[in-house]
Amino acid sequence: MSKIHLYSKPNCPQCDMTKFLLKNEEIEFHEKNIMEDETHLNYLKDLGFMSVPVVMVDGIEPIVGFQPERLKELKAI
């Protein structure tokens, strides 16, 4: 299974919905809070992202924002 990284920040409704869906679907992920660790924020900026959540998995296009159908597809990974 590929490791799933969720870049998020506190008080972000889309981030909270993404976490809820991943947990509800029993999809394991590693959360990276961009407000707690500036390296995560700089990494996203360097890649051109300007908002969170961003879900990254090796081999697939990053999922930006709350996209329930794409997130559910991660179960198959």
CYANA upper distance limits for C-alpha pairs under 8 A (distance plus 0.5 A):
  1 MET  CA     77 ILE  CA      6.32
  2 SER  CA     57 VAL  CA      6.96
  2 SER  CA     58 ASP  CA      7.00
  2 SER  CA     77 ILE  CA      7.01
  3 LYS  CA     28 GLU  CA      8.50
  3 LYS  CA     29 PHE  CA      7.28
  3 LYS  CA     30 HIS  CA      8.06
  3 LYS  CA     57 VAL  CA      6.70
  3 LYS  CA     58 ASP  CA      7.96
  4 ILE  CA     28 GLU  CA      7.51
  4 ILE  CA     29 PHE  CA      5.23
  4 ILE  CA     30 HIS  CA      6.60
  4 ILE  CA     55 VAL  CA      7.41
  4 ILE  CA     56 MET  CA      6.44
  4 ILE  CA     57 VAL  CA      5.50
  5 HIS  CA     29 PHE  CA      6.23
  5 HIS  CA     30 HIS  CA      5.41
  5 HIS  CA     31 GLU  CA      6.41
  5 HIS  CA     32 LYS  CA      7.43
  5 HIS  CA     55 VAL  CA      6.10
  5 HIS  CA     56 MET  CA      5.67
  5 HIS  CA     57 VAL  CA      7.01
  6 LEU  CA     29 PHE  CA      7.16
  6 LEU  CA     30 HIS  CA      6.56
  6 LEU  CA     31 GLU  CA      5.23
  6 LEU  CA     32 LYS  CA      6.41
  6 LEU  CA     53 PRO  CA      7.23
  6 LEU  CA     54 VAL  CA      6.35
  6 LEU  CA     55 VAL  CA      5.03
  6 LEU  CA     56 MET  CA      7.06
  7 TYR  CA     31 GLU  CA      6.53
  7 TYR  CA     32 LYS  CA      5.25
  7 TYR  CA     33 ASN  CA      6.37
  7 TYR  CA     34 ILE  CA      7.03
  7 TYR  CA     40 HIS  CA      7.95
  7 TYR  CA     52 VAL  CA      6.95
  7 TYR  CA     53 PRO  CA      6.04
  7 TYR  CA     54 VAL  CA      5.65
  7 TYR  CA     55 VAL  CA      6.81
  8 SER  CA     12 CYS  CA      8.11
  8 SER  CA     15 CYS  CA      6.19
  8 SER  CA     31 GLU  CA      7.54
  8 SER  CA     32 LYS  CA      6.72
  8 SER  CA     33 ASN  CA      5.52
  8 SER  CA     34 ILE  CA      6.55
  8 SER  CA     52 VAL  CA      6.01
  8 SER  CA     53 PRO  CA      5.43
  8 SER  CA     54 VAL  CA      7.47
  9 LYS  CA     15 CYS  CA      7.49
  9 LYS  CA     33 ASN  CA      5.72
  9 LYS  CA     34 ILE  CA      6.20
  9 LYS  CA     35 MET  CA      6.42
  9 LYS  CA     52 VAL  CA      7.73
  9 LYS  CA     53 PRO  CA      8.21
 10 PRO  CA     15 CYS  CA      8.45
 10 PRO  CA     33 ASN  CA      8.19
 10 PRO  CA     35 MET  CA      8.10
 11 ASN  CA     16 ASP  CA      8.37
 12 CYS  CA     16 ASP  CA      6.72
 13 PRO  CA     17 MET  CA      6.65
 14 GLN  CA     18 THR  CA      6.58
 14 GLN  CA     52 VAL  CA      8.25
 14 GLN  CA     53 PRO  CA      7.10
 14 GLN  CA     65 GLY  CA      6.85
 14 GLN  CA     66 PHE  CA      5.93
 15 CYS  CA     19 LYS  CA      6.69
 15 CYS  CA     52 VAL  CA      7.31
 15 CYS  CA     53 PRO  CA      5.60
 15 CYS  CA     65 GLY  CA      8.15
 15 CYS  CA     66 PHE  CA      7.75
 16 ASP  CA     20 PHE  CA      6.58
 17 MET  CA     21 LEU  CA      6.59
 17 MET  CA     66 PHE  CA      7.44
 18 THR  CA     22 LEU  CA      6.67
 18 THR  CA     53 PRO  CA      7.98
 18 THR  CA     66 PHE  CA      6.30
 18 THR  CA     67 GLN  CA      8.39
 18 THR  CA     68 PRO  CA      8.13
 18 THR  CA     71 LEU  CA      8.39
 19 LYS  CA     23 LYS  CA      6.59
 20 PHE  CA     24 ASN  CA      6.42
 21 LEU  CA     25 GLU  CA      6.51
 21 LEU  CA     68 PRO  CA      7.86
 21 LEU  CA     71 LEU  CA      8.29
 21 LEU  CA     72 LYS  CA      8.49
 22 LEU  CA     26 GLU  CA      6.58
 22 LEU  CA     27 ILE  CA      5.54
 22 LEU  CA     28 GLU  CA      7.65
 22 LEU  CA     29 PHE  CA      8.12
 22 LEU  CA     71 LEU  CA      7.67
 22 LEU  CA     72 LYS  CA      8.11
 23 LYS  CA     27 ILE  CA      6.42
 23 LYS  CA     28 GLU  CA      7.73
 25 GLU  CA     72 LYS  CA      7.63
 25 GLU  CA     75 LYS  CA      8.03
 26 GLU  CA     75 LYS  CA      8.48
 27 ILE  CA     74 LEU  CA      7.68
 27 ILE  CA     75 LYS  CA      6.53
 32 LYS  CA     37 ASP  CA      8.30
 32 LYS  CA     40 HIS  CA      7.23
 33 ASN  CA     37 ASP  CA      6.92
 33 ASN  CA     40 HIS  CA      7.65
 34 ILE  CA     38 GLU  CA      6.50
 34 ILE  CA     39 THR  CA      8.09
 34 ILE  CA     40 HIS  CA      5.64
 34 ILE  CA     41 LEU  CA      5.25
 35 MET  CA     41 LEU  CA      7.80
 37 ASP  CA     41 LEU  CA      7.58
 38 GLU  CA     42 ASN  CA      6.63
 39 THR  CA     43 TYR  CA      6.49
 40 HIS  CA     44 LEU  CA      6.90
 41 LEU  CA     45 LYS  CA      6.75
 42 ASN  CA     46 ASP  CA      6.48
 43 TYR  CA     47 LEU  CA      6.94
 44 LEU  CA     48 GLY  CA      6.87
 44 LEU  CA     49 PHE  CA      5.77
 44 LEU  CA     50 MET  CA      7.95
 45 LYS  CA     49 PHE  CA      5.81
 45 LYS  CA     50 MET  CA      6.96
 51 SER  CA     64 VAL  CA      8.24
 51 SER  CA     65 GLY  CA      8.19
 52 VAL  CA     64 VAL  CA      7.18
 52 VAL  CA     65 GLY  CA      6.66
 53 PRO  CA     63 ILE  CA      8.48
 53 PRO  CA     64 VAL  CA      6.37
 53 PRO  CA     65 GLY  CA      5.64
 53 PRO  CA     66 PHE  CA      7.59
 54 VAL  CA     62 PRO  CA      7.05
 54 VAL  CA     63 ILE  CA      6.08
 54 VAL  CA     64 VAL  CA      5.07
 54 VAL  CA     65 GLY  CA      6.88
 55 VAL  CA     62 PRO  CA      6.16
 55 VAL  CA     63 ILE  CA      5.46
 55 VAL  CA     64 VAL  CA      7.01
 56 MET  CA     60 ILE  CA      8.07
 56 MET  CA     61 GLU  CA      7.95
 56 MET  CA     62 PRO  CA      5.39
 56 MET  CA     63 ILE  CA      7.12
 57 VAL  CA     61 GLU  CA      8.22
 57 VAL  CA     62 PRO  CA      7.45
 63 ILE  CA     67 GLN  CA      7.67
 63 ILE  CA     70 ARG  CA      7.80
 63 ILE  CA     71 LEU  CA      8.14
 67 GLN  CA     71 LEU  CA      6.61
 68 PRO  CA     72 LYS  CA      6.62
 69 GLU  CA     73 GLU  CA      7.02
 70 ARG  CA     74 LEU  CA      7.58
 71 LEU  CA     75 LYS  CA      8.45
 73 GLU  CA     77 ILE  CA      8.11
